[in-house]
Amino acid sequence: MSLDEIKFYLNSRTPEQMEELFTSKINQISNEIKRLKENKRILKSRIDKIQYASEVKIDKIYKEYQEEEYYLRYRDIDDPTDKDVYKLFEDNFSKYTSIKGLDTSRYSIITIEEICGEYRYNHEYILKKINKKVNSHKLVVKQKGEYLIGYHKGYYNTIEQTYDKMTIYAKDNNLVIGSNSYTKEILDVLTSNSKEEYLIEIIIELK
């Protein structure tokens, strides 16, 4: 409380005024508890991803059934410098989480175009995963079904190398690639000092 507020309550306090003040402070405390619990959950999710990354077999490619998922398209944010990242993280944790989606992985959708038996991968949108279907023109529905899963160590400028390996795996195993692919960042700018150490999960739709 400011000195003026303290002076006001000391000089003119009544039971009613104090009840109002105490109620207000309880609400403030409750909001702070909620914020701290959310920050704890976010940090725990980051720990889970780091541990998951340590168990991933980079060269493993496999088929997996996945349930329907929902995303919203949004504009990409330029990757900041390390200095910018840690300054923002240190000074305003909540702002960082809202801007960079710290609590969830950054996803993107990549459309797949087949031309004369060769596949071309076109980066389309950055996605934000949501928990339920919403009425929005920005909604992207990842259909339930079979997907081909692989992992790319590095950044998007070299990701086609892993896509090529997954394409060969699909042909060798008589799998038909669909029209969409999704990427999920497991290790990113916050957890890795170099883009060569990033870990991206690739999820290719199968027909």
N, C-alpha and C positions, 0 to 999 in steps of 0.2 A: 504494500500500500504506500501511496505517496504521503509525505508529511502533511499536506493539506487534508487528505482523507482522514488521517489519524486524528488531526486536530478537530475536524468536524465531528467525528464520532465521539470523541472524548468530551466535547463541549455540549453536545446536544443528543446524547444517546438516550434511547428509550428501548424497552423490550421489543417493540415492533421493529424498530430500526435494526437492532442487533440480530433479530431473527432473520431479517432480510439479508444482512451482511453475511451471517454464518451460512445461510442457504447458498448465497452466491459463491462463497469460498468452497463449499462442498462440491458444487458443480465444477468449479475450476480444477479441484483436485481429481474429480472423476474423469474429466477430460484429459488431464495429464497422465493418469493411470492408463487410460485407453491408448494414448499416444505411445507410451512406453511399452505396452504390451504389443502394439503393432510393430514397433521398432525391433523388439525381441524376436517376433515371428519372422520379420524380414531377414535379420541376421542369421537366424537358424536356417532359413531356406538357402542362404548363401553357403553356409557350412555344409549342408546336405549336397549341394551341387559340386563343391570342391571334393568331397568324399566320393561322390559318384564318378567324377572325372578320374580319380586315382584308380578306379576299378575297371574303367573302360579299356577294352582291347581295341586299339586303333584300327588294326587291319581286319577286324571281324565285320562281316556283312551278313545280315540275316533277315528273314521275313517275320513280320509280327502283325497280329490283328490289333487294331486300335479303334476305340469308340469315337463317336462324333464329338468334335470340339468346335468352339466358337472363338472368333477373333474379330478385332476391329482394325481396319487399315488406318494408318496415321503417317504423317510426314516424318521422314528421317531427320535425325539431329546429327549434325556434324560431330565426329569424334573429337573430344577436347584433348588438350595436351595433358600429360601426367600431372603437371602442376595445377591445371584447372580442375581436374578430377578430384584430387585430394584436398584442395582448398575448399571446393564446394562440399565435399563429403564432411570435412572437419567443421565448417562453419554452419552448415544448414543441412542436416541429415534428411529432414522431411522433404526439402526442396529437391535434393538429389534423387530421392526415391521416386518423386512424381515426374521428374524430367527424364531420367534414364531407366525407369522401371526396375529398380534394384531388386524388388521382391520377386520378380519373375524374369525368366530368360527373355531375351529379345528374339522374336521370331520374324521370319520373312517368308513370303510365298514366291515361288519361282515356277513360271509356266514352262512346260516341256513341249517342244515342237519337233516332230519327226520329219526329216527331209531325206528322201532316198535312202532310208535305212539308218540314217545318222540322226542323233538327237542334238537339238540346240536348246540351251537353258537360258531363259530370259528372266532377269530379276524384275519383279513387279512391285511389291509393296513391303514395307515394314509392318509387322502386325503386333498387336497387343492382345494377349490371351484374356478372355473373360469367362466367367463361370456359367453364364446362361445365354440363351438366344435372345436377342433384342431386336426391336424394329428400327433398323438403321440402314441407310444406303451404303454405309461403310462396313456392314457385316460381311464376314467371310466364314463360310461353314466348311470345315474339314470333315468330309463324309466318313462314316465308319466303314471299316473294311480292312483289306490286307495292304500292308506297306512294306517297302524295302528300307531297312535301316542301315546306315553306315556312319562313320565318324571321320571328320576332317581336322587335322591338326594344322593350324595356320589361319590365314585370313581369306576373304572372299576372292582376292586376286589370283589365288591358286586353287580355288575350290573345284574347278572343272576337272582337275586330276583325279579327285575322289569320285566325282560323278562318272568319269570314264570307267573307273574300276567297277562301280556299281552297275553300270550299263552292261559291261562284259559279264558280270556275275548273273544278271538277269537273263541274258541270252543263253549262257551256259546251263541255266536251270529252267529254261523254257518259261520264263516269267514275262508277262507283257506289261510294259510301263504305261502308266496313265498320262493324264494331261497336267498334273500339278505335282509340285514338290514343296516341302516346307523345310526350313532350317531353324535350328534352335541353338542359341549360344549357351554353352555350358561354362566355359572359362572365357572371360572377356577383359576389357580395359581395367576393371577394378582388381581383378585377381591375377593378371599376368602382366609382366613388365614389357613384353614384346608381342607383337601380333603373330609372330611365328609360333608362340606358345598358346594361342587361343585354341579352344576346342569347340567345334561346331557339329551338332548332330544333324544328319541329313535324312529326311523322311520322304521317300518317293512313293507316290500313289501307284498301285497295281490294278490292272483291269481284271 
